[in-house]
């Protein structure tokens, strides 16, 4: 009886480490392929630059698997931020290749590969390289452009659009008044506002740089007097000779030729005495001996 009971017991099957490693590689290959398919939503230039950066990261890990610096990437890094986190499918590809997201403190985050699986890393390198070759050959095309509104003939004879119920702009305004045209142009207003915001920071930067330059010149020793502004900087301010890019800028903020570049030749208003005194003060510090010895 005892022998029959022992025979009926099912034998315990244990998965070998080779089988588990194969399963990990198979799941990793599926995840890598899925993340690479998500790359098709990006532009061609973005795809190429991002995949090249990720390929370099993986190659560093393959070359030096024991180096923790190769296996740790800060998400605040400009390269990681531009080519991994801000690209569609970039973060998913890094995670599929073996990296993990880890929080450092409250707001900082990093990508780290705690255990290096060589087969997984090599698989990621091969698939990324294949994707790069396919993009260069033009096998993977860019995503299809968004559908635009089709043009339709209006009753008056002019072209209309399906967004305006097949009417032209004049007939649409007559039918719905100013409210309809306002609703229609709301998308355009948003687009114009977004472009204006992008250009606004450039104007602010230009103004700030001119203010800083003027302040720097004033601190150096330009006198507070009502001064002329040189509009044409391709000519000498003294003799009006054409100098182009070879003009020499004096400390009084005017452009001069070779003949009038010296301060005495154009009656320079820059205060050189004040400037050199300030330099002497900075370079030669006052050294004084203590008159009374301190009692400790």
Buried (B, 14 or more C-beta within 10 A) or exposed (E): EEEEEEEEEEEEEEEEEEEEEEEBBEEBBEBBEEBBEBBBEBEEEBBBBBBEBBBEBBBBBBEEBEEEEBBBBBBEBEEBEBBBBEBBBBBBBBBBBBBEEEEEEEEEEBBBBEEBBEEBBEBBBEBBBEBBEEBEEEEBEEEEEEEEEEEBEBEEEEEBBEEBBBBBBEBBBEEBEEEBBEEBEEEEEEEEEEEEEEEEEEEEEEEEEEEEEEEEBEEBBBEEEEEEEBEEBEBBBBEEBEBEEEBBEBBBBBBBBEEBBEBEEBEBBBBEEBBEEBEEEEEEEEEEEEEEEEEE
